[in-house]
Amino acid sequence: MKNLLNIPSKSDEGNYQAVIEIPAGTNRKTEINKVTGAFETSLRNGNPRIIDFLGYPVNYGFVPSTSMAKSRGGDGDPIDALIICDSLPMAISVEFIPIALLRLKDNNELDSKIIGVPANPYSRTICATDFNEFKTMYPAIMDILVKWFLNYDKQNDTTEFICWDNELKAIEEIEKWRV
């Protein structure tokens, strides 16, 4: 099995890539095993993490070949990517266009979320391809994402919203954590 953690952050066409861990609509938290590359149900206290809230509102994954190093204030994981489109299967990579950066703090660690849309226009469910379009045309999506991340984990109420940033800051954030 090919370890999707280590595929390039960018495709041959120059688009960023995201590996999907959790399809939109799912309430089971799944993540890639950093050693084996297998996709496994996340555990908390030995039990599967089932989201006791609404399912994930977007496809949740990560940008491969990135690491938010704890030594630099990150959470030690690849940078998160949230892809706005129809539900995608787990364990695939999708080329995307960064349109925003959602900055959160989780347990006093930086927890940045890159918001993106598929590079393929036929796979998009929204028309925005940059931050200005996103905040002008879809402010409710921004509100939903913030509210979801502040409320989905009832056992961890330490998540804090910091701010939204534009697509240029999202690209800077990806580049900052590329390995």
N, C-alpha and C positions, 0 to 999 in steps of 0.2 A: 504494500500500500504506500502510495506517495504521500509524504508528510507535507500537508498543505501549509504548515507554519512557515516553510522555507521557500515557497515559490516567490518569484519577484513581486515587489510592491506595485510595479507597473508592468503592464502588458507590452508586447512588441509594438502595439499601436500607440503607446504612450499614455494610456488610461490607467488610473489607479485600479487595483483589484481588491475585492473583499471576499473573504471566505465566510460562507453562511454557516453559523452554528445553530441558530434558532429561527425557524421559519416564522413569518408574521402569523399571528393568531394562536400560536402555541403557548401553553402555560407550563411546560416542562423545561427547566433550565438545563441546557446541554452545552458542553464545552469540549474543545479539543484537548486531548492528553498531550502535554508538551514533550513527553518522552516517546510515546508510541505513535502519535499522530492519529489515534482512533478518536472517534466522537463518542463521548460518554455522558450519561446523566450526571449533573453536578450533585454532590452530596453535601449536606450540612448535618453535623452530629450523626453521621452514618445513615441518614435518611435522604431519599431523593428530594431535590428541591423542586417543589411544585409551587408555582406562583398562585397565591390565594388572592387574586385580583383579576383584572382583565388580562387576557393573553397579550403577548408582545404586540404592540401596534404596528411595528415595522419588522423587516428582516434584520436580525441582529447577528453580527459577526465581527471580524477583525481584518485589519490590513496586514497581510503576511509580510514577513521579514521586517517587522517592527517590534520594539520592546520598550515599554514605559518603565525604565529601570527604577527600582526603588531607591537606589543611590542618588537619583536625580529628582526624587519627589513623586515618581509614578507608582503604579500599583504592581509592577513586575510582569504585567501581561502585555500582549500586543495591543496596539491602540484599537479601540472599538470602532466599528463602522455600522451605521444604521442606514439600510437601503430602503428607500420609499418606493415600493412597487407591489405587484401581486406577490403572494406567498411564494417563496423560492425553496427548493429542496435543500436539506441539510447536506453539508460536505461538498458544495460546489463553489467555484469561484465565479464572480461576476465582475465585469469591468464597470466602473462607475465614475461619475463626475461629482467631486465634492461641492456642496452648495452652502454648507454652514458648519459651524463648530459649536457644540453644546458643551459648556464647561461646567463640570460638577466637581464636588469634593465628596468622597466617600470614605468614612473612617479616617479622616484627616489626610487622605491621599488624593492627589489629582486624578480625576477620572474623566478624561476627555472623550467625547463622542463625535466622530465625524459623521455628518449627515450627508447622504448622497442619493443620487438618482442613477439608474442604469445609463451607461454610455449609449446603448442601443435605444433610439427614440421610440421604437415600437414596444419596448418593455416598460415604459414609464406610465405611471398613473397620475402624475401631476406634471404641469407644464414648466415649472421653475427649473432653471439651470444655473442660477446664481443666487446669492443671498438676498439681493434687493427684490427679485421676483418672489422668492420664498416668503419673505416677511410681508410683502405687499399683498400677494395673492392668497397666501395660506397661513395667516397668523394663528388660526385655530389649531393647525398641526403643531406649531411651535408650543402653544399652550398645552396641548395634549401630551406632548413628549415630556415637558417639564413636570407636569402633574403626575404622569405615569411613573417617572423615575423617582419622584419624591414619595410615592405611595405604594409601589408594588411589593416592597420587601418589608413586611410587618415586623420582622425580627431585627431589622437594622434601620433605625430611624435617624441615623446620623448623616444621611445624604443631604447635601446642601447645593442649591442652585447658585452658580457664580455669575454666568452671563452667556449670552449668545455672541458669536463672532461670525464674520463673513467667510466666503470661500477662500480668500487669500490667507486668512489666519488658519483655516482648516488645512490648507496645503502646507503651510509653515509647520503646523503641528505634526502632520504625517512625516515630513522631512526631518524634523527634530528627533523623532524616535526611530528612524530607519536604521537597521543594522547591516 
